[in-house]
Amino acid sequence: MIAFLLILIPLATGLLSFLIKEEKTAKAFAFLSSLATLAVSILGLTLMKTGSNLNFSAPWMSSLGSSFTLRLDGVGQVLCLLTAVAYPLVLLGTWQASYKKAQQFFGLMLLAQAGMMGVFLAADALLFYFFWELALIPMYFLSSIWGGERRIPVTFKFFVYTFAGSVLMLIGIIYLQAQTADQSFSLTSFYKLELSGKEQSWVFWLFFVAFAIKMPVFPFHTWQPDTYEQAPTATTMILSGVMVKMGLLGLIRWLMPVLPLASFQWGDRVMIFAIIGIVYASLVAIRQNDLKRLIAYSSIAHIGLMCAALFAENASGTQGVMIQLFNHGINIIGLWIIVEIIERRYGTRKISELGGLAQQAPVMTLFFVVIALANIALPLTNGFAGEFLMFNGLLHAKSNFAIAYTVVAGLGIILAAVYTLNMIRNTFYGEAVALRAPVTDLKLNETMALSVIVVLILWLGIYPQSMLDLTDQFTREWMTKIDVSHLFRK
């Protein structure tokens, strides 16, 4: 029942939000809803340790071979927890932001949360596709109604990219369902498929393109920077912190275990694209003058590393990805909160128009420095353990080019340090510039949201074992599902 509640709460409260008239009431209602979802997610973590059954199943479209089946496994727990933690942080951190037709804005935000929870929990392919689209539609309206000046063409591009990927994925889902012994969309039935190498190969690309667009990884990334720049910042936080993880979840749960041979055969190509994306996005980030675009390209580089580490197909890389799913989301949301504060107060996101903020906003500067350094995986921050495991996984990848992949991907660490330290120096230190508004430090709600993020950064940096324990069993089971070594034994 826990799995069902994680979807039901944001879905029901999202629909009710449309009936609220006052902005303050709508905002408070959305915040309380997010806290209720967080409480259920934490309860699920507690019950999971006791061995309780947290899954849910009910009849849905039996005539089509589909059921409303939800599974709260290791990766589901991580991503549902991330989603549950992200929403109150986003709402609290952007509390001062004002929206026209606020009840619709917050209603759509909650519906998007329900869609993402459904994606992270679905154990039926048709249900997975349903929630995949449900998460996309609210984001389209949030960006196109409350976005920036170029929101219409940018949002249209975002919709076309993601919808095209969805169509390809749907074709793959229908084909796989037709090959199952019981004509079912069940994840279990998909895992039992024994497709030929040729079949797996072309179905692989149907799924991979859909997931690559959503993450996104090079060269399917071009929608992302513009969308992040034009979307309202609260929406951008959810897009970059949570929604991109839908693509990685697709790889982990639906692509690689269902099509293990094709994943092994095409792994080298995927890693090459992902690693090119790391270096490319990092180089472009160095040249950015807009804080939003800089963080957007930074996110592409981080997701590229996660994608490459998954296709290394070993326990170290996989577990690194598992814990980085949560850590990256928390860190990137923290950066977005501070960017939103800067833009709302001082009327600019351009680094060239900022400078010397540390002198008059020391608390904001402290938070930004800690979060930014966590984002580049400084030791004793939450990003370090996951990134170390991912690089270790790349180094031991089942490829003749593993060392080369690791070296080139490692350039991303150096480049990330360059653009991050430049961003810190040029925005908060150096010579102060004349701003359109007086420089003030953080308000109470902003301090609370950022404090929670910094506590998580330090806790998971100093004691990463808590996340390792959460993901260990799932990682071992996943490695068994994708193992194709028996196919090559004589």
C-alpha positions in Angstrom: 0.0 0.0 0.0 3.0 2.3 0.6 3.8 2.3 -3.1 0.2 3.2 -4.0 0.1 6.1 -1.5 3.3 7.6 -3.0 1.3 8.2 -6.2 -2.2 8.8 -4.7 -1.2 11.6 -2.4 0.3 14.0 -5.0 -2.3 12.9 -7.6 -5.3 13.7 -5.3 -3.8 16.9 -3.8 -2.7 18.0 -7.3 -6.3 17.8 -8.6 -7.7 19.5 -5.4 -5.2 22.3 -5.9 -7.1 23.5 -9.0 -10.1 24.3 -6.7 -8.1 26.7 -4.4 -8.4 30.4 -5.1 -5.8 32.1 -3.0 -2.1 31.8 -3.9 -0.9 31.5 -0.3 -3.4 28.8 0.4 -2.4 26.9 -2.8 1.3 27.2 -1.9 0.7 26.0 1.7 -1.5 23.1 0.5 1.2 21.9 -2.0 3.8 22.1 0.7 1.8 20.1 3.2 1.1 17.5 0.4 4.8 17.2 -0.2 5.5 16.7 3.5 2.8 13.9 3.6 4.5 12.2 0.6 7.9 12.5 2.3 6.5 11.0 5.5 5.1 8.0 3.5 8.5 7.6 1.7 10.4 7.5 5.0 7.9 5.0 6.4 8.5 2.9 3.4 12.2 2.9 4.1 11.6 1.9 7.7 9.2 -0.9 6.7 11.6 -2.1 4.0 14.2 -2.9 6.6 11.7 -5.1 8.4 11.0 -7.1 5.2 7.5 -5.9 4.8 5.8 -6.2 1.5 5.5 -2.6 0.1 4.3 -3.5 -3.4 0.9 -3.1 -4.8 -1.1 -4.8 -7.5 -4.7 -4.4 -8.8 -6.6 -5.3 -12.0 -6.3 -2.6 -14.6 -6.6 -3.5 -18.3 -6.7 -7.3 -18.1 -7.9 -7.8 -21.6 -4.6 -6.2 -22.8 -2.5 -8.2 -20.4 -1.7 -5.2 -18.2 -2.2 -4.7 -14.5 -1.7 -1.9 -12.1 1.5 -3.3 -10.5 3.9 -1.2 -8.4 7.2 -2.4 -7.1 9.2 -0.6 -4.4 12.7 -2.1 -5.0 16.1 -0.7 -4.3 16.3 1.8 -7.2 12.6 2.7 -6.6 13.3 3.5 -3.0 16.2 5.8 -3.9 14.3 7.7 -6.6 11.0 7.9 -4.6 13.0 9.2 -1.6 14.7 11.8 -3.9 11.3 12.9 -5.3 9.8 13.1 -1.8 12.7 15.1 -0.4 13.0 17.3 -3.5 9.5 18.7 -3.5 9.4 20.3 0.0 12.9 21.7 -0.6 11.9 23.2 -3.9 8.6 24.7 -2.5 10.4 26.0 0.6 13.3 27.4 -1.2 11.1 29.3 -3.7 8.5 30.4 -1.2 8.9 34.1 -2.1 8.3 33.4 -5.8 4.8 34.5 -7.1 2.9 32.9 -9.9 -0.2 34.0 -11.8 -3.0 31.4 -11.4 -0.9 29.9 -8.6 -3.5 27.1 -8.0 -2.9 25.8 -11.5 0.9 26.0 -11.1 1.0 24.1 -7.9 -1.6 21.6 -9.1 0.5 20.8 -12.2 3.7 20.5 -10.0 2.0 17.9 -7.8 0.6 16.0 -10.9 4.1 15.9 -12.2 5.3 14.4 -8.9 2.6 11.7 -9.1 3.7 10.9 -12.7 7.4 10.6 -11.7 6.5 8.4 -8.7 4.5 6.2 -11.0 7.5 5.9 -13.4 9.8 4.9 -10.5 7.4 2.3 -9.2 5.7 0.8 -12.2 6.3 -3.0 -12.7 4.1 -3.2 -15.8 5.3 -1.8 -19.1 2.0 -0.2 -20.2 1.6 1.3 -16.8 5.2 2.6 -17.0 4.4 4.2 -20.3 1.2 5.8 -18.9 3.1 7.4 -16.0 6.0 8.4 -18.4 3.5 10.5 -20.3 1.7 11.7 -17.2 4.9 13.2 -15.9 5.7 14.9 -19.2 2.3 16.7 -19.8 2.3 18.9 -16.6 6.0 19.9 -17.3 5.0 21.1 -20.8 2.3 23.3 -19.4 4.4 24.6 -16.5 7.2 25.6 -18.9 4.9 27.0 -21.7 2.7 29.1 -19.4 5.1 30.3 -16.6 8.4 30.3 -18.6 10.6 33.0 -20.0 10.3 35.1 -23.2 11.3 32.2 -25.5 9.2 29.7 -23.7 6.9 28.7 -26.6 9.5 27.6 -29.2 11.8 26.1 -26.5 8.9 24.1 -24.8 7.7 22.9 -28.2 11.2 21.6 -28.9 11.3 19.9 -25.5 7.9 18.3 -26.2 8.8 17.1 -29.7 12.1 15.5 -28.5 10.5 13.7 -25.6 7.3 12.7 -27.5 9.4 11.3 -30.3 11.3 9.2 -27.8 8.1 8.1 -26.2 6.7 6.8 -29.5 9.8 4.8 -30.1 9.6 3.3 -26.6 5.9 2.4 -27.1 6.8 0.5 -30.3 9.4 -1.4 -28.4 7.0 -2.2 -25.5 4.3 -3.5 -27.9 6.9 -5.7 -29.6 8.2 -7.2 -26.4 4.7 -7.8 -25.1 3.9 -9.8 -28.2 6.9 -12.0 -27.6 6.1 -12.9 -23.9 4.7 -16.4 -23.2 1.6 -15.0 -21.5 1.1 -12.0 -23.7 1.7 -9.8 -20.7 3.2 -6.3 -20.1 4.5 -7.5 -16.7 8.1 -6.7 -15.9 8.6 -10.3 -14.7 7.4 -11.6 -18.1 9.8 -9.2 -19.9 12.7 -10.5 -17.8 11.9 -14.1 -18.9 12.1 -13.2 -22.6 14.8 -15.0 -24.7 15.2 -12.9 -27.8 17.8 -13.4 -30.4 20.7 -11.1 -30.6 19.3 -9.5 -33.8 15.9 -8.9 -32.1 17.5 -7.4 -29.0 19.7 -5.2 -31.0 17.0 -3.2 -32.8 14.7 -3.1 -29.8 17.6 -1.8 -27.7 17.8 1.4 -29.8 14.1 2.0 -29.6 14.3 2.1 -25.8 17.8 3.7 -25.5 16.9 6.7 -27.7 13.8 7.4 -25.5 15.8 7.1 -22.3 18.8 9.1 -23.7 16.6 12.0 -24.6 15.1 12.1 -21.2 18.4 12.0 -19.3 19.8 13.6 -21.6 23.1 12.3 -23.0 25.1 13.5 -26.0 23.9 13.9 -28.8 20.3 13.9 -27.6 20.9 16.8 -25.2 20.1 19.9 -27.2 16.7 20.5 -25.8 18.0 20.7 -22.2 19.9 24.0 -21.8 17.2 26.1 -23.4 14.5 24.4 -21.5 16.3 24.8 -18.1 16.9 28.5 -19.0 13.3 29.3 -20.0 11.3 27.2 -17.5 10.3 28.7 -14.2 13.1 27.9 -11.7 11.0 25.7 -9.5 10.1 23.6 -12.6 13.8 23.6 -13.7 14.7 22.2 -10.2 12.4 19.3 -10.7 13.4 18.7 -14.3 17.1 18.6 -13.5 17.0 17.1 -10.0 14.4 14.4 -10.5 12.9 14.0 -14.0 16.2 13.3 -15.8 16.5 10.3 -13.5 13.5 8.7 -15.3 15.9 8.0 -18.2 18.5 6.3 -15.9 15.7 4.3 -14.2 14.7 3.2 -17.7 18.2 1.8 -18.3 18.4 0.1 -14.9 14.9 -1.5 -14.8 13.7 -1.8 -18.3 16.5 -1.8 -20.8 19.6 -3.6 -19.6 18.0 -6.5 -17.7 15.4 -7.1 -20.5 17.9 -6.8 -23.3 21.2 -7.9 -21.7 23.0 -9.2 -24.8 22.3 -6.0 -26.8 23.3 -3.9 -23.8 26.6 -5.8 -23.7 27.1 -5.6 -27.5 26.4 -1.8 -27.7 27.9 -0.9 -24.4 31.1 0.5 -25.9 29.2 2.8 -28.3 27.0 4.1 -25.5 30.0 4.8 -23.3 31.8 6.6 -26.1 28.8 8.9 -26.6 28.4 9.4 -22.9 32.1 10.3 -22.4 32.1 12.6 -25.3 29.1 14.3 -23.6 31.1 14.7 -20.4 34.0 16.6 -22.0 31.8 18.5 -24.4 29.3 19.7 -21.8 32.1 20.6 -19.4 33.9 22.7 -22.1 30.7 24.5 -23.0 30.0 25.1 -19.3 33.3 26.9 -18.9 32.2 29.4 -21.6 28.8 30.2 -20.1 27.9 33.6 -18.7 24.4 32.6 -17.6 24.2 30.7 -14.3 21.3 28.6 -15.4 23.0 27.5 -18.6 26.2 26.7 -16.8 24.4 24.5 -14.3 22.5 22.9 -17.2 25.6 21.8 -19.0 27.1 20.7 -15.7 24.2 18.4 -15.3 24.7 16.9 -18.8 28.3 16.0 -17.8 27.2 14.3 -14.5 24.4 12.3 -16.2 26.9 11.3 -18.9 29.2 9.8 -16.3 26.3 7.9 -14.7 25.3 6.5 -18.1 28.8 5.4 -18.9 29.2 3.8 -15.5 26.1 1.7 -15.9 27.3 0.3 -19.2 30.6 -0.7 -17.6 28.4 -3.5 -16.2 30.1 -4.1 -12.9 29.0 -3.8 -9.3 31.2 -0.8 -8.4 30.0 1.4 -11.3 26.3 0.3 -10.8 26.3 1.0 -7.0 28.0 4.4 -7.7 25.2 5.3 -10.0 22.6 4.1 -7.5 23.8 6.4 -4.8 24.6 9.3 -7.2 21.0 9.3 -8.4 20.1 10.7 -5.0 23.2 12.8 -4.4 23.2 14.6 -7.8 19.5 15.4 -7.4 20.1 17.0 -4.0 23.1 19.0 -5.0 21.7 20.3 -8.3 18.5 21.5 -6.5 20.6 23.3 -3.9 22.4 25.2 -6.8 19.1 26.1 -8.4 17.7 27.4 -5.2 20.6 29.9 -4.9 20.4 30.8 -8.6 16.7 31.5 -8.1 17.4 33.7 -5.1 20.0 35.7 -7.0 17.8 36.2 -10.1 14.7 37.2 -8.1 16.6 39.7 -5.9 19.1 41.2 -8.2 17.3 40.8 -11.6 20.2 39.0 -13.3 21.7 35.6 -13.8 24.7 36.8 -15.8 28.0 36.1 -14.0 29.5 39.2 -15.6 26.9 41.4 -13.9 27.6 39.9 -10.4 30.5 40.0 -8.1 31.4 40.6 -4.5 28.2 39.1 -3.0 30.2 37.4 -0.3 30.8 40.7 1.4 27.1 41.4 2.0 25.6 37.9 1.8 28.1 35.6 3.7 25.5 33.0 4.6 24.4 32.5 1.1 28.0 32.4 0.0 28.8 29.7 2.5 25.9 27.5 1.4 26.7 28.0 -2.3 30.4 27.1 -1.8 29.6 23.9 0.1 26.9 22.8 -2.5 29.1 23.7 -5.5 32.0 21.8 -4.1 29.8 18.8 -3.4 28.7 19.0 -7.0 32.3 18.4 -8.1 32.7 15.5 -5.6 35.0 17.0 -3.1 36.0 14.4 -0.5 33.8 14.4 2.6 30.8 15.6 0.5 28.0 13.3 -0.7 29.3 13.4 -4.3 32.6 11.8 -3.6 31.7 8.2 -2.8 29.4 7.8 -5.8 31.8 9.4 -8.2 34.7 7.3 -6.9 32.7 4.1 -7.4 31.7 5.1 -10.9 35.3 5.8 -12.0 36.4 2.6 -10.4 33.6 0.9 -12.4 34.7 2.5 -15.6 38.3 1.4 -15.0 37.2 -2.2 -14.7 34.7 -2.1 -17.5 34.4 -5.2 -19.8 36.1 -3.3 -22.6 39.5 -3.2 -24.2 39.3 0.6 -23.9 38.4 0.8 -20.2 41.6 2.7 -19.3 41.1 5.2 -22.2 37.4 5.7 -21.2 38.5 6.4 -17.6 41.2 8.9 -18.5 39.0 10.9 -20.9 36.0 10.9 -18.5 38.5 12.0 -15.8 39.0 15.2 -17.7 35.5 16.0 -16.6 36.7 16.3 -13.0 39.4 18.9 -14.0 37.0 20.8 -16.2 34.3 20.8 -13.5 36.7 22.3 -11.0 37.5 25.0 -13.5 34.0 26.1 -14.2 32.8 25.7 -10.6 35.7 27.7 -9.1 35.4 30.4 -11.7 31.6 30.6 -11.0 32.3 30.9 -7.2 35.0 33.5 -7.7 33.2 35.7 -10.2 29.9 35.6 -8.6 30.7 35.9 -4.9 34.2 37.2 -4.6 36.3 39.7 -6.4 35.3 43.3 -7.0 31.7 44.2 -6.1 29.5 45.5 -8.9 26.6 47.8 -8.7 23.3 45.8 -8.6 19.8 46.8 -9.3 18.8 46.0 -5.7 20.5 46.1 -2.4 22.4 43.0 -1.5 20.6 41.0 1.3 21.3 37.7 2.9 19.0 34.7 3.0 15.5 34.7 4.4 14.4 32.1 7.0 12.7 29.7 4.5 15.7 29.8 2.2 18.1 29.1 5.1 16.0 26.2 6.2 15.9 24.6 2.7 19.6 25.0 2.1 20.5 23.8 5.6 18.7 20.6 5.0 20.6 20.1 1.7 24.0 20.9 3.4 23.2 18.4 6.2 22.5 15.7 3.6 25.7 16.6 1.8 27.8 16.3 4.9 26.0 13.2 6.3 26.2 11.2 3.1 29.7 12.4 2.5 31.0 11.4 6.0 28.8 8.3 6.3 28.0 7.0 2.8 27.4 3.5 4.2 23.7 4.4 4.8 23.2 4.7 1.0 25.5 1.8 0.2 23.4 -0.5 2.5 20.2 0.7 0.8 21.4 -0.2 -2.6 23.6 -3.2 -2.0 21.1 -6.0 -2.4 19.5 -4.5 -5.5 22.9 -4.0 -7.1 23.8 -7.7 -6.6 20.4 -8.8 -8.0 20.7 -6.5 -11.0 24.2 -7.8 -11.8 22.7 -11.3 -12.0 20.0 -10.1 -14.4 22.4 -8.5 -16.9 25.1 -11.2 -16.8 25.6 -12.7 -20.3 28.9 -14.5 -19.6 27.2 -17.9 -19.9 26.4 -17.1 -23.5 30.1 -17.0 -24.3 31.1 -20.2 -22.5 32.0 -23.2 -24.6 
